[in-house]
């Protein structure tokens, strides 16, 4: 195999320091130098090996702390392994941290040029691709506004658009495909498909097991820095999901409390609820842009998924996820707070959290909004509701496929 990426027996260790380690000279004087010493060391990666051929796509899955991002950064040249060898043949493009290098006081235009230069493009190349970058991000009307006036979604779209115009031979992607609305996500996936057609080699790190299985030629599963499995996507992803589901079922009480929730005017009783219930989803409301509870929407309208959550005792860094799926289980959309860079901190008591979708471009049909709260390392679910909350999407005409984005035909000239 003509390898674009070769990873041979790679190991990487980090030092762990005391949480009260001084960060300034003043703190050093007060606390003394003792706390500067490393308390321990841990291996983020241990004896990892694989090869990836040109034009292939490898998915890397695993819980938080498994070493996925560390591996991607080492391949991208950010740091060096303590043992082993990494060889990359080709120009690297990295989507490791969307928005890195962006400055809030500069305009979108200025940030495009700065980000492009950081990514290795010449100013002339950026000028040649500038209109295409802005059009891809769909920000023509805002490109000369300061970045601080952009929403988080707008900033992510601009960052992805810049990264998508680098034309790499090797592309490293770390949890950045949950960008914008459904139509824009489809655009991002289409661009990645174009890279593959051009022979680009791609590494994708993601917690979305379904996405990895659909997109990748092979999957690598890491657990605590070591390779658990490497092979066919359906097999490896199946093993990974089974382990998580097994742990969730093991922790689910024998007598799960019935959950009464309202969706529109229909009273439902939860029959598909799993989790340890250290945190509980006590209510779920689907709302339109006016804050009104709904059970159906027109395709292209906005929708908010509002979760009321209670944690009797403190729970550190939970992850909240929302999935929209069809009756047959096909996943149409999947996101979670961690993918969007949202840190929930310590959660205790009753709180509310909502996912706002600016528009839902799905074709006509019945869908389900599945919701879940997960342990910080994805080891199990605290509370997961599957196919409990139906949502009817209506539109003027019955279209084929899954997406119904704004579109129009332009006749021949």
N, C-alpha and C positions, 0 to 999 in steps of 0.2 A: 504494500500500500504506500502511495506517495503521501507521506504524512505532512499536513500543514502544522499540526501541533503534536509534539511528543513530550509526554510527562513521564519521567522515569524515577520511581522510588523517592518521590518528593515528600519531605517532612519540614514543618515549620513550627517553631516554638515561640511563645511570648512570655514575658515576665509579668507577674501579678504584684501590684504594689498595695500598700496599706491605703484604705479609703480616705484617711486623713493626711495623705502625702502633701507636703507644702508645695504650692504652685507659684509662690512669689518669694522674693528675698526676705520680705517682712515676716511671712509665715515661717520661713526657714529659721529665722532668728528666734522666733517664739517657740516653735515646736522642736527645733534641733534637727541635726542631720540623720538621726536614727531612722526616721520614717521614710527617708529617701531610698533606703535599701529595698530591693525586691524581696517580698515575702515568700514567693513561690514561683514556679514556672509551669506552664502547661503546653501541651502539644496541640496546636490548632489543626495540623495535618500530620498524618503518620503513614509513610510508605505508600503514597498514592501513585498509581501508574495507569496510563492509558495513551492511546494514539488516536488522532482524528484526521481522516483523509480530507483532501481538498474538496470543497463543495458539500461536505457533510455537516449535519447539525446535531450537536450533542446537548441533551438536557441534563442539568445537575439538580437533584432534589435532596431534601433532608430538612430536619428541624433547624430552628435557630441555634447557632453555635456549632453546627455540624462541620463548618470549615468551607462552605460553598463560596462565600465572597472572598475569603482569604485565598483560595485557589485561583479564582478569577483574577484577583489583583496581582498575584505572582506571575500568572501567564501574561498579564498586561504590562509587566515590568515595574510594578509598584512594589518594591521590596525584593528580597532574594530568599530562596529556600535555605534552611540550615543544612539539609542533606538532599541529595538527588539532583536531577538536572531537568531543565525545561528548555525546549527549543521550539521557536515559532518561525515559520517560513512565510513571510508576507507582511504587508503593511497592516498594522493593527488599528482598528477603530473600536473604542470602548464606550459603552453606555453603562458606566458603573455608577454614576451619580448625576442624574439629570439636573442641570442648573448650576453645577459646580463652576465657579468663576463668574457667574452673573452678579452684577452690582445693582442694587435697587434704585440708586439715584440716577443711573444712566438710562437712556431710552432703549427700547427694544432693538432699534437699528444698531446702536452702539454696542449693545451686548452681543448681537449676532456677529459683529466683526471681531470682538474680543474672544468670544467662544470659538469662532472658526480658527483664529490664529493659534489658540491654545491646543486645538485639535490637530494642528499641523498643516492647515491650508495657508496658501499665500493670499495676500490682500486682493490681488487680481482675481484669484479663483473665487474668493468670497463675493467680490463684486459681480462676477459672472453668474453666480448661483443665488444671489441675494433675492431676486424676485421669486424664484422657485421656492426658496426657503420660507419666505413670508406667505406665499400662497398655500404651501403645504400646511403651515401652522394656522391658516385662516385668520390672520391678524392684520390684514391690510389697513384697516381703519384705526389700529392702535399702535402701529409699529414705531411712531415717533413720540409716544407717551412714555413717561418714566416707568421703569419696571415695577416700582412699588405700587402703581395703580392697577397692575394686572392681578387677576385672581390666580390662585394656585394652579388651576387647570390651564389657564392661558400661559403661565410661565413654563409648565411642563410641556405644553404643545410646542412652544418656541424652542425649548431645549432639545426635544426629540427631532424637530425639523432640522436644526443645525447638524445634529449627530447623523441624521439620515442622508445628508448630502456630502459626507466625507469620502464615499466610495472606497471602503476598506476591502482588503483581501481576507482579513480575519476580523470577525465582529464578536465582541464580548458584551453580553446583555445581562444586567443584574436587576431583576425585579422592576422593570420600567415599562411593561406593556399595558399596565392599567392606567392609561393616560387619556383623559378627556371622556367624551361621550362614546356611545357605541359606534357611531359612524366614524369617528376619528380613530378609535381603536382598530377598526377594520382597515382603515387607511395605513396605520402603522404595520399591521400584519401583512398587508399587500406589499409594502415597501421591503419588508424582510424577505418575502417570497421573491421579489425582484433580485435582491442580493444573492439569494440561493441560485437563481437561474443564471446569474453571471459567474457562478463558481465560487462565491464567497463562503468561507468556512465560519460556522457560527457556534458559539457556546452560549447557552441560555440557562441562567439560574432563575428558578421560579418556585413559589409555593403552590402554584396552580397546576396540580397533577394532570388535570384534563388537558390543559393547554400544552404541557410538555409532551403528553402522549400523542396529541394530534400533530404537533409541529416537527418533532425530532426523529432522527434516524436511529439514535441510540440514547440510552439514559444511564447516568451514573448516580447511584444512591450513596450518600455519605452519612455516616453516623459517628459523632464524636471524632471527626477527623480521619476516619478510616473508611475504606470502600466496603460497602455491604453487598452491593450487586452492581453489575454492569452488563447491559445487553439490550434485548428487544424492549421497546417502550411499553407495550402492553403487559409484559411479564414483570418488569422492574417496578413500574408504577402500580401494578396490581398488588405486588408484595408490600410496597410502601403504604398504600392506602389501607390494606388489610391490617397492617400493624397498628396504625392509628385508630382504626375502627375497633379493633380488638381491645385496645387500651380504654377507649371510651365506653364500650359495652361492659368491660370489667368494672369500671367505676360507676356505672349507672345503677342507682338503687333499684331493688326488686319492685318496689311500689312507687312508680313515678307519678307525682301529683298530676291530676288532670288540669289542663290549662284552658280557661275560657277566654276567648278573644273575639272581637268583632271586626268584620271586614264589610264595610257598607252596612247593610241591614241584616246580614246573615250571621247567626251565632254558630261558632265552630267549637268543637272539642278536639283537642290535640290527641292524635293517635300515633304520631310519629315523632316522639321526643326522646332524645338520648343525651346523656351527659352526667357528670358527677354532681351537678347542681350546687357547687360551691358558689357559683353565680347563677342567677336565674333571669331569663327573659320573661318578665311578667305580662307584657303586652306588646303588640306590634300593630302599628297604624300605617296604612298606605294613604298618602295625602296628595292632592294636586297642588299647583303653585299658589293657590289661595289658602292653603291650609285646611281644606275640606277633605273629610274622609271619603275614599272612593273604593269601588270594586272593579271599575272599568275605565279605560282612557282611550282617547284617539291616538293612533300611531303618530309619534313626533311630539307629543305633549310631555311636559315635565312631570316627574313623580318623586315624592320623598318617602323613604322607608324610615319610619320613626320607631325606635326600640326603647322600651322602658325596662331598665335592668336594675336588679337588686343584689347586693353582695352583703350578707350578714356580717362577715369578717373581711379584713383587708385582703385584697387580691392584687398582687403586683403585676403590672404590665400585661393585662389581658389583650387579646386580639379579637376584634369584632368583624365578622364577615357577612356579606350579603351575596346571594347567588340567585339569578333568574334562570329558570329552566322550563322546558316544555313538559307536557304530560308524560312523554316517553322517557324523561330523564335527561334529554339532551341539554347541555349547559349552554345558555345564550350569553350570559354575562356573569362574571365572578370578580369580586374585589374584596379587599379587607383593609383595615386601618393601617396595618404594617406596610402594605404595598404603597400606600399613599403617604408614607412617612409620618403618620400620626401616632405619637406616643401617648398612651392613656394614663401612664403613671400608676399609682396605687389607687385602686377602686374600692370604695366602701360605702355602704348605704344605698339609697335609691337615687338613680340618675337617669338621664335621658340622652340618647345619642341618635343622630339621624344621618342618613345618606341621601344627598340631594342629587338627583339625575336631571340635568338641564333639559334633556329630551330623551325619549325612549323610542328609538327607531326600529321597532319590531313589526313584523307583518301580522296580519289579523290572526287571532287565535287565543286559546286559553294557556296562560303561563302560571307558574308558581314562584313566589318570592320565598326563598329559603334563607333562614337567618341562623347565626351561630356565634357563640363566644368561646374562645379557645385559650388554652394555657400558653404562656409566653413563648415556650419552645415548641409549640404545636404537638405536644405529646398526647393530648387528649382534648375533648370538648367539655367545657363546663355545662353548656346547654346548647342543643342543636335541634331546630325545628325543620323538618323536611316535608315539603308538599302540604303545608298547613294553610298557607295564605294564597288563594287564587287571585289572578289578575287577568281580566279580559281586555285584550287589545283589539280595538276596532279601527277600520280604515275604509276609505271609499271603495276600493277594489281589492279583490283577493289576489295577492301577489305570490309568486313562488319564492322559495328560500326562507331565510330567517330575518334578514334585515330589510328595512324599508326606509332608507335614508332619503333626504331631499335630492331629487334628480330631475334632469330634463334632457330631452334630445335636441341636438342642434343639427339642422338640416345641411345637406351638402351645398356648397357655394356654386 
